[in-house]
Amino acid sequence: MDLNDLTTILPFLIVIVWACVLLLVDLFIPREKKGLTAFLAAAGLVAGLAAAVQQLGMQAEGFGGMIVVDGYTAVLHILFIGVGLFAVMQSYDYIKRKGIERGEYYILLLFTLSGMMLMANAGDLIVVFLALELLSLPLYILAGFARPDLQSEESAIKYFLLGAFASGFVVYGIALIFGATMTTSLAGIVAAVKTPSVLMLLGCGLFLVGLGFKVAAVPFHMWTPDVYQGAPSSVTAFMSVGAKAGGFAALLRVFVTAFPEMASYWAPLAMWIAALTMAWGNIAAIAQTNIKRMLAYSSIAHAGYILVSLPAAANSVVAPEAIRAALFYLISYAFTNLGAWAVVLTMEQAEGKGLEIEDYAGLGRKKPALALAMAIFMLSLTGMPPTVGFIGKFYIFRAAVDAELVWLALVGVITSLISAYYYLRVIVVMYMKSGEPQTRSEGWLNTTVVLTALGTLVFGLLPGLLLEFASQAQFLSFIP
């Protein structure tokens, strides 16, 4: 290990070392001043963000090729840290209100963020697995952070058991891939695989199953509604964007750069998974009356939209466009979904009240600004102009059409039309039904709503800014 190796993981190193430092510092912060831990966590994330920005345009390998730095890494690091900063802002007032303000909350947040960042750095399947566990273990704890709330504890144990099961698939898949190629390096796999063997195909399939769980793709989605509903809402908001982006960070890099010779095998499977995920996520969401469960199924559906980019990227000509579209969609989804969850956090009352869609009746009259923000988020999730959600879906579907996957793009369009029913239902309830909704006016939460609403509109009207940023997500080629 030398200085160059450390440079390649500098953003990750800053975040994880700062998390370890905060473990000690938090011991000396009085219980009534745990908000200071939040500000310290945010300061560490800002330092990590500065390091990530410095890596834009950089292409390098470290630790013998186990760590990769390229445009893809830098863009994802900036996305992850941005999501982390919004998560800290959303959580600051919420966990105090819920009576679960403990310093370790923010420390666990930093640890799981570091796992996501390492996932983007992975140049080896062993690093992918280590990053996956570093991402997942703190999230299991955060899901049960509202103890002794039984729903929160139940969501944590469900997430842990199914997550451990999915990790087993990943490990077994890595073992089979190693057995077929005698290497776990992505570069080594590309060089070794000329004619895919049965062992290699099985390993590739198991790896897809394990990561399919992380991104909540059908049929590996069964944990999502219960975990999203039971976990503290601030954790669910972070999980719905961060964990999904982390899973896709590994999914896209590994399959596009390490398994291109097997694209004719995994691309059709990915197509059907994407189609089923879009269809089931949107259809199941129609029946939901609890807004957390509705957004959980919505999250499944959006995993399907992003997953469209994977079979599109199997076409080497379309691959750069598909990767750019996936990154654009992840960023646009982060703005939109974090904003929607910020409104949910504002509406949530003690003992789980305020979480039914009917509880939003009259919000347009009582809190017009908050209702307008929620309407913007719902329209963006539907994919309607002039929001950034429309632009995101346009680029994803265009990549599918360019890859001659017209039927998959049509499935996406049809399921988007289905989603309009349950997204627009929220707007109808807010503006066309009378009621006395209870809301919380909290500084950092309100700031999150405003910033995400502005981002959803501004990047919808001026998508070139975001597209140019996503265009920097270039892979460091492993092809000899």
N, C-alpha and C positions, 0 to 999 in steps of 0.2 A: 504494500500500500504506500502510495506517495501523495504529494500535494495535488497532482492532477486527478487522482481518484477522488479525493475529498471535494475537489472543485465540481466534479460531475454530480455529486449528491448534495451540493450546498443548500438549496432551498429545503430539501427534506431534512438535512442535518440541523438546520436552524430550528425548524418546527419541533422535531422530536427532542432535541437537547433542551429547548426552552420548556417543553412539557415536563421533562425530568426536573429541571430547575424549579418549576412552579410547584412540583410535588413537595419540595422542601420549604419553599417560601410560604405556601399556603398554610403550613403548620403554625406560622407566627402571625397570621391575619385573624383578628377576632371574628367570631361567628356573625356578629351584626354588621361586619364590613366586608363580607365575601364578594361584594360587587367589585372590590379592588382586584380580585383574581380575574374577573372578566376583562378589565382594562389591561391588565398585564398580558393576558392571553391574546388580546387584540393587538397589542404592541409587538408580540412575537410573530404574529401572522403578517403584520405590516413589514417586518424585517424579512420574512420569508418571501413576501411578494416582491420586494425590491430585488432580491437575489434571483427570483424567477424571471423577472423582466430583463435582467442582465443576460440571461441565457437565451433570449430570443435570437434566432439566427445561428446559434452555436450547434456544431455537430461533433460529438466526441463519444468515446467509450471509456469506461473505467472498470476497475476490478476484474481485469481479464475478459472484458466483454460482457460481464454479468449486468453491468449498468450501462444504459444508453441515454445520451442527451441529444435531442434533435428538436425541430420545431414543434412536433407533436407533443413532446414532453413539456416544453415551455408553456404552450397554450393551455394544456390541461392543468399544469401547476397553478397558473394564474386563475383558471376557473375554480379549482378546488379551494384556493385561499380566499377568493372572493365569496364563495359559498360559506366558508368558515366564518368570515367577518359578518356576513348577514346573519348566520346562525347565532353568533354571540350577541348581536344586537337584538334579535328576536327573543332570545332566552333571558336577557337581563331582567326585564320586568316580570316576565311570565313565571319564572321559577320562584321568584319572591312571592308572587301572588298565590302560587300553589303550595307554598310552605316547604319547598324542597331545595332551597338555596344552600348548596354546599359547594365548596371550592373545587372538589374533584370533578364536578360536572364539566367545567371548562377544560380541565386537564385531560379528561377522557375524550373530549371533543378534539383536542390537539393530537392525541395519539391516533385516533381513527383517521384524521386528516393526513397524518404522516403516512399511514398505510395506503391511502389513495394516491399520494404523491409518489410513493415507491412503486406502486402499480404502473404509473406512467413511465417510470425509469427502467422498468424490467427489460433486460435483454436475455434473460434466462428463465426457464420454467420454474426453477427453484425459487428465484426471486419473486416470481408471480405468486407462488404459494405463500411465501413469507409475508408478502404485502397483503394478500387476501386475509390472512389470519390477523395481521396487525390492524387491518381495516375492521374486521368483524368483531373481535373480542370486546373492544371498548363499546361497540354498538349494542352488543347483547346486554351489557351492564346498563347503558343509558336507557334501553327500552324498559328496564325494570326500575328506573331511578325514582319513580314516584311511590316507592314502598312506604307504608304497607298497603297501598292500593292494590287490591287483588287483580284488577284488570291489567295493571302495569306489570305485576309479577307474572301473570299468565302469559302476556305477550313476550316477556323476556325468555321464559322457559321454552315457549314454542319456537321462537327465533333461534335460540341456542341449539335445540335438538335438531331442527331441520337444517340449520347452518352447518352444524358438525357433520351431518349426513352428506350435505352437498360438498363439503371439504374433502370427504372421503372419495367422492367421485373424481375431484380434481387430482388428488394424490395418486389414485389408481391410474388415471389417465396419463399422468406424468411418468409413472412407472412403466406403462406399456410403451409410451413413446420412447423412453430411454432404452427399453428392451429392443425396439426396432431400429434405433439409430445409434445407440451407445453414446448419446450426448443429450444434455438438456438445454444447451445453448441454442438460441433461435437461429444464429448464423450457422451453427453446426447442423441443425435439422434441415435447413434449406439445402446445404451442400450434400447431405446424406440421402435425402429423399428424391429419387429419380422415378422409381416405380413404387407407388404406395403398397405396402404389405397389409395383410389382414390385421396384424398386431398394431400397426400404425393407425389404421382406420378406426379400430376400437378405441385406442388411446385418444384420438381426436374427438370421437363421439362423446366419450366420458368427460373430457375437458369442456366440451360445449355444454353438457348437462350441468356441470358444477357452476360454470359462469352464468348459465341460464337462470339458475336460482338467484344469483346476486342481482341480476337486472330485472327479476320478477317477470320472466317470459313464460307464457303458457307452454307446457303443462307443469311448470315448476314454480307457479305463482301462489300456491295454496296458502302460504304463510302470510302473504301481504295484507289482506283485509283485517285479520285479527290482530296482527302486530301493529299496524298503523293505528287501529282504533284504540288499543290498550295502552300503547306507549304515550308518555307525555307529548303533547302536541308539538312542542318546540323540537323534540327529538325526531318526531315523525317528519316534520318539515325538512330537517337536515338530511334525514335518511332517504327521503323520497327523491332528492336531487343528488346528494353526495355519493351515497352507496351505488346508485344507478350509474353515475358517471364513472366511478371507480371500476365497476364491472365492465363497462364498455371500453374503458381505457385498455384493459388487458385483452378483451375479446377482439377488438379491431386490430391491435398490433400483432397478436399471436397468429390469428388466422390469415391476415393479409400478408404479413412478412415471412412467417415461418411455414405456412401450409399452402403456398400457392399451387404446388403441384397436385394437391388433392382437392382443388376447388370444385372439380366436377362431381365430387362426392359430398362435400359439406355444404355447398351452395344451395342445392335443392332442399336439403333438410332445413337450412336457415330460412329459406323462403317460406316453407310451410309453417315453421314456428312463428315467423313474423306475421303471417296472415292470421293464424289462430289467435295470436296475442292481441292483434288489433281488434279482431272480431269479438272475442270473449270479453276483453276488458271493457269495451263500450257497451255490449249487450247487458252484461251483469250490472253495470253502473246504473242502468235505467231503473232498476227495482230498489235502489238504496234510498233510504230516508235520512240516514245519518250522514252528515257532510264529510266526516273523516273516512267513512267507508266508501263514500262516493269518490272522494279524491284518491283513495287507495286503488280502486278499480280503474280510475282515470290514469293513475301512474302506470298500471299494467299496460293499458292501451298505448300510452306514449312510449313505453319500452318497445312495443311492436313497431311503431313508426321509426324509431331510431334503428331498430334491427333491420329495417328495409335496406339500410346502407351496406350491411354485411354481404348479402348475395350480390348486390350491385358492385361492390368492391372486388368481387371474384373476377370481374372483367378487368384485366390489367390496364386497358385504355381508360376506363371510367373510374378506376380506383382512386386517383387523386381527387376527382370531383365528389365521389361518394364519401371519402373521409372528411373533406371540407364541409359537406352537407351535414354529416353526423355531428361534427364539432359545433357548427352553427346552431343545429337543433338543440344540442345539450346546453349551450349558453342561453339561447332564447327560452328554453324550458326552465332553466334555473331562475331567470327573472320572473317569469310568469307564475311558476308554481310556488316559489318562496313568497311572492306577493299574496297569492291566494291563501296560503297557510298563515301569513301575517294577519289577514282579516279574520281567519278562524280563531287565532289566538286572542284577537281583540274581542271577539264575541263570546268566547268560552267563559263560563261562570263556574262557581264552586260546584263540586260533586257532579261534574260532567254535563251540567245544564248549558244550554245555548249551542249545542252541537247538532240539533236537528235542523233540517233545511227550513222547516216551518218557523223556526225561531228567528229567521231573517225577515219575516213579514214586517213591513213598515220601516225597514231600514232606510229606504230611499227618502222617506219623509223626515225621519228623526236624525239621521246622519248622512246627508246627501253626498258628502265628499267620500266617505268610506264606501257607500253603496256604488258610487261611480267607479272607484278603484276596483271593487269586486267585479263589477260589470266588465271592465277592461280585461281583467284576468280571465273571466269566463269566456269572453269573445276570443281571446288569444289562444286559450286551450282548445276551443272549437276549431280555430284556424281561419278566422275571419279578418279581412283587412279593416283598418290599416295597422293591425297589431303585428308584433314580431312573430307570433305563432303562425300566421298565414305565410310569411316569408320562409320560415323554417320548414313547413310542410311542402311548400313549392319546390325548394331545393332538394329535399329528400325524394319527392316523387319524380322530379326531373332526372335525378341520377338513376332511378329505377327505369324510367323510360329510355334513357340513353344506353342502359345496359340490356335493353330489349326485354325488360320485365314489366311489360305494360299491364298484365293482369294483376300483378302485385300492387302497382300504383292505383289501379281501379279499386282494389280492395281497400286501400288506404283512403281514397276519396269517399267511397260508400260508407265506411265506418266513421269517417269524420262527420258525415251527414247525420248518422245515428247519434253521435255524441252531442250534436246540437240540441237534442231533446233534453238531456239532463243538465247540460250547462246553462241553456237558456231558461230552464225551469227555475234556477236560482235567481236570475234576473227578474223573472215574472213574479216570484214570491216577494222579492225586495220592493218592487215598484207597484205591484197591482193587488197586494193583499195588505189589509190593515193589521197592525199589531204594535206592541210596545217592546221592541228589542232592547236588551241590556248590553251595553258596550263598556269597554275600559279605555280610558284616555291615558296612554302611557307613552312617554317621550320617545324612547328608542324604538318601540313597536310602531308608532306613528311614522317615524322617520323611515323605517323599513318599507312600510306601505307606500309612502310617497316616492322613494327612490326606485322601487321595483315597478311601480305604475309608470313613472317617467321613462324608465328603461324599456318597458314593454311597448310604449308608444313611439318613443324617439327612434329606437332601432327598427321599428316597423315602418316608419316613414323614411328613415335613412339607413337602410340595411347594408349599404356599401361599407360603412365603418366596421360593422361586425364581421362582414364577409371577408374584408381585407385581413382582419385579425385571424379569423379561422383559416385563411389561406396559407398562413405561415406554418400550419401543422403538417410539415413534411416529414416522412419517415426517413431515417438513416437506413439506406438499403443494405440488406444482408445477402443479396444475390451476388455470388462470386463473378 
